[in-house]
């Protein structure tokens, strides 16, 4: 029965997942300064009594404009943009808003797949927070632009720098405007931490809009990462950079509903345990860390129905550059273009001393991507660290932050405790 339920969840959107778990869902469309459309999913408790406008005010029927599962050839027309901008606001809430942001190749679905009262989004909601789940440009929920379609190379001309510079500020401004609060909490995981550090250093005025930031498996300095697959990626970095330009490979691992929910999830649901274990090692453990017992096989159909959710090639290349440089720096376009853009042949480092928001870090020793040395280096660079906490389970790896069977006890309840002390 559990596996059947997870197979059904593979077909659902984040909005549908939230409602299927017994909570109230809202989907909001937000526009960035550079014309990308982002979807953010709001989670409210079943007995919520905060007045708000109906969902129709926030959710536009885009099927008349573009069917994202069948056709990626169209940009979003200006008249549709106007329909979103004219949606009425929400009555202010007394609950403090929390913006939760996903990692690379992921989406808002990550935070709800563990189910009612176990997933981080629901635990935060159960504890009285107004929960907003963000989506970065280019993932399965944020594939709209006022001029470009996802088939245009211009659409994909961004790395995680632009997500931090444009997307996160747009989400923060929108949430604060709609809830009537002056500040919110921010919880980022993996790339979700990276983009916050970009925002805090490049647009320091936004530090005052965030009451506190919680970094889960923080990614900034990754020169000591231990993933065999990423080491291989770095080895072939020149070839990848060449392929992205010459072969016009602009995005990677886009969500394919038919492949992920029918073929892939059916395989992990029905194949022998030894085979699925090997498959998980290929997809997850070579990147995340070996030895953890936290991933439940019955969740795999639901996970692979939503992951990977897509990203730009430049996001991946930018991370590979960080591994090579062993620094936290802007995108390396090559010496000539760097000189034009940055005034230097070498990309400048992000100035983390400008990230004034109070930060709490959670990390784990078995996480291949966040080596303890790199985490502590980051903590020394940030000027307002509250605490750096190591997760007690020694085998806790990079994906356990999202889908670990004991994530609630090992991590999520501790996040709530931190929030309540702030």
N, C-alpha and C positions, 0 to 999 in steps of 0.2 A: 504493500500500500504506500509506503514511504517513497519507493522508487517511482511508482505511477504518479504520485503527486509532484515529485521533482521533474518528471518528464513533462507534465502539464506546465510547470513553472518555466520551463525552457522556452515556451511559446509566448509567454506573457511579457508585456512591457513593465517597466518599473511602476508606473501608475497602477496597472492591473495587479501587480504583485502586492503592493501596499494594501489595496482594497481586499484582495483575497486573504490577507493575513488579519483582517478585521479592523484596520485603521482607515482613517479618512485621507484621501490623496488629492493633491492639487498639482497641476502642471502649469508652469509659468514660462512664457517665452520672453527672453531678454536679448536686447541688441547691444553690441559692443560699439565702441567709438569707430572701429574699422569695419563695421557692417556685417559681422557674423551674428547669426542667431543661435543663442544657447537655450537649452531647456533645463529648468531646475524643478525638481520634484519636492513638494512640501509634504511632511508627514504630521498628521494631527491625530490625537487619540479618539477612540470610538465615541466617547461621551463628551467630546469637545463642545463647549458652550460659548466659544468666542464667536460673535457675529462676523460673518464674512459674506461677500457677494458669491453668487453661484459659480460653479466651475465654468460655466459658459463664458464668464467674463474673462477667464484666464486662459482657456484652452480653445484654440481656433481649429476648426476642421480643415486640415491642410490637404485632405484627399482630393479636393477640387483643384488644388494648386499643383501638388506633386505627391505621388505615391512613392515613398522612400524605399520600400521593399522591392519595387518593380522598375522604377525609373529614376535614374540619377542624372538626367540630362538637362534639368531645368534649374535656373536660379529662381529665387522667390521674387515675384513682381512687387513693385513699389506699393501698389494698392493694398496688398496683403500686409505689408509692413505697417501701413497706416492703421489697419484693423487692430493690430496688436497694441500699438502705441496709444490708441484711444480707449483701451480697456479701463474700466473704473478701478479705483484702488480698494484696498481692504481696510476694514476697521482695525485700528491699532490693537495689538495684543499685549497683555501684561507679561507674557512669557518671554524670557530672554531668547532671542534667535541664535541658533548654532548652524553655521555653514560647514558641511562635511564634504571633502573633496577627494576624489579617487586618484589612482595611480595611472601609469602608462598602460595603454591598450584596454582600459577599463571604463566603467560607467557608474552611474548612480545605483544600478542594480546590485553592485557589490555589497552595499550596506544593508540590504534587506533579505538576502538569500538564506540566511540562517533561520529566518522565520520569526514568528511572534515571540516577543519577550526575550529573544536570544540575539538577534541581529543588533548591531550598534544603533541604527536609526531608531529602532523601537525601544531600546533601553533608555536612550536619551529622551524620547517622547514620553515614556512611562514615568520618567523622573521630572517631568514638568517643563521640558525645553521645547521651543518652537523649532523644529528640525527641517533644514533645507539641504537637499542633496544636489550638488552641482554636477554639471557635465562640461567637459572641455570641448572646444571647437574641434570638429573632425571626428568625434566619436559617433556612435549610432544614434544619439539623440540631438546632436548639434551639428547638422550637416546643411544648414541653410546660410545663404548669403544674399545680399541685395543685388549683386551683379554677376557673381560666378556660381556655377554649379560644381558638384564634386568631380566632374570630368575635366574641369579646367585646372591647369597646373597652378594658376594664380591662387586658386582656393587653398592649395596645400603649401603655400609659401610661408610657412611659420614653423617655429620650434616651440619648445616649452617657454621660451622667453616671452613670446607674444601672449601665451596663456596667462602668464604672471602679470604682464604689463597691461593687458586689456581685459581678459576674461574675469579674473578675480575681482578687480575693482568694479566692473559692471555688476557682478553678482552682489557684492557688498552694498553698493549704492541702492540697488533695486530692493534688496531685503530690508534695509534700514528705512527706506522710504515707505514701503508697504506695511511695516510693522510699527512704525512710529518710534523706534528705538534709536539712540545715538551710537550705540556700540553693539557688537555681536561677538560670539565666540567662534573660533575657527579651528576645525580639526582636519588635518591633512595627513594623507598616507602616501609614502613613497614620492612619486612625482607631485602629488598634492602638497608635499612640504616644499619641494623645489620651487614651485611656482609662487608660493607664499614668500619665500626668501627673495625671489626676483622682485615681487611687488614691494616688499618692505624696503629694499635697497634702492630701487629705481623710482618708486613713487612713495616716498617716506610719509607723505601726508596721510596715507591710509593706515599707518600704524595707530593713529589716534582713534580710528573707527573700529578697532579690534581690541576687545577687553583682554583677551588672552588667546594664545595659539598653542595647540597641542600637536606635536610632531610625532607621528607613528612611523617607525622605520625611515628616519630622515635621509634624504638623498641630496647632498651638495658636494661633499668631497667623497669620491668613490675610487680613488687611485689604488686602494687596497682590497677592492672587492674580489671575491673568490669564486665567482660563477664560471665554470668551464665554457659555457656557451657564450658568455659575454667576452671572455678572453679571446675566443675564436672570432667573435664579431670585430673586436679591436684589431686583430691581426689582418683582417680583410677590409679594414676601414677605407683605404684608398680605392679599392675596387667598388665598394658600396657607394662612395661619393661619386665615382665616375658613372656608375650605373644610374644613380638618381638624376644625373644631369643629361647624359647621352641617351639613355634608354627611357627617359621621362617617367621614372618610377617615383611617384610623388607621395604615395601613401602605402601603408602596410597593414595587413591583417584586418581588413574591414569586416564588420559583422555580416555574415551571410546566413540569413535565417534558415534557408532550406538545408544548407550544409551542416550548420551547427545544431539545429534542433531536430533534424531528421537523421542524418547519417552519423555525425560524430557522437551526439548524445545517445543514440540508439546503440552504438558500438560499446560505449563505456557502461551502458546499462545491462547489456546481454552477454558481453564477452567474458571468458574465464577470468577469474580473479588475478591470476599470474600475469595475463596479458594486459589487463587494465592497470595493474600496478606498474608494469613496465612503461605503459603509455604515460601515466602520471609522472613518472620519473623523467621522461623526455620533455614533457611540457612544463612541469613545475619544479621538481626537485633539483635538476641541474642548474636552475636559476636561483631557486629560493633557499635551498639547503637540505641536506640529507638527514634522515633519521627520525623525523617528526612522525608522531602517530596521530596527528590532529585532523587530517583530512578524511572525512567520511565518504566512502565510495558511493553511497546512495545519493550524495549531493552532486556528483559529477555531471549527470545529464542537465541539471539546472545551471550549473556553473558554465558548462560549455555552450549552453543556449544563449549566454550573455557575454562570455569572454572567449576570444578577444573582441573588443568593440571598435577597434580601429584607431589609427594615429597617423600623423604625417611622418614621412621618412626622415625629415629634418629633426624631429624629436629624438628619434633613435640615434641619428648621427651626432647630435649634440651631446647626448650622454656618453657615447663612445669617445668623443673628444675630451670629455672630463676625465675619463679613465686614463687616456694617454697623457694629458697635461698634469694630472694630479692636483688640479686647482678647480675652483668654482668660477668659471669665466663665461663670457658671452660667446655667441656662435662664431666659429672660425670660418670665415669666407675665403681664406687665402690672403696672402700678404698684400696684394694690390688692392683688393676691395676692402680689406681691413683698414688700410691706410686712409681710404676715402671715408669709410663709415665711422671709424674710431679715432683716426689721427695717429694710429700706430699699426705696425705690421702684425703685432700680437694682440689678440682680443683682451680687453681689460677684464679684471676680476670684479665680481660683484662686491660692493662695499657693505659687508654684513654688519658693520658698526652702526649703520642707519636703521637696522631692524630693531626698533625700540619696543615693540610689542613684547610683553612677558611671554616666555616660551617654556613649555614643559616637554621633555623628550622621553619617549619610550623606545627602547631598542632591545634586541636579543642577540646573543652571541652566535647562534647558529644561522643567522641571516647572512646568506652569501653576499648580499648587496650592500649591507651596512656594517662594515668592519668596525670593531670597537675603536680602533685608532682614528678612523675617519669621523666617527660620531663625536668623540671627545675633542677632536680638532674643531669641528663645527661648534660645539658648546663653548669653546674658548673664544671663538670669533664673535658669537652673539653677545650683545651687551646686557641683556636682561633675562638671563636664564633663571627660572624658578627652581627646577630640579631636573636631574637626568636619572631616569629609572630603568633598570634592567629587568626584563621579564623573567620571572623565577624559573620557569620550565626551560631547561638548558637546551632542548632540541627545538624550541619554538623558532619557526623560520619565516620567510618573507610573506608567504601566502596565509600563514596561520592568523595574521592580523585580521584577515577578512573572513575566513571560513573555518578556522580552528574549532573543533568540537568543544574545547574548554576556553575559548576566547572570552566568553562572558566572565568567568571566574578569574582568569589570569590577567585580563586587560580591561574589558569594558567597565566593570564595576569600579575599577581604580580610576578610570577616566572620569566617571561621574563624581567620585570623591574629590578629585582635583578641581573639577568645575565648581563644586559646592563650597570649596574653601576659598575660592577667588572673590 
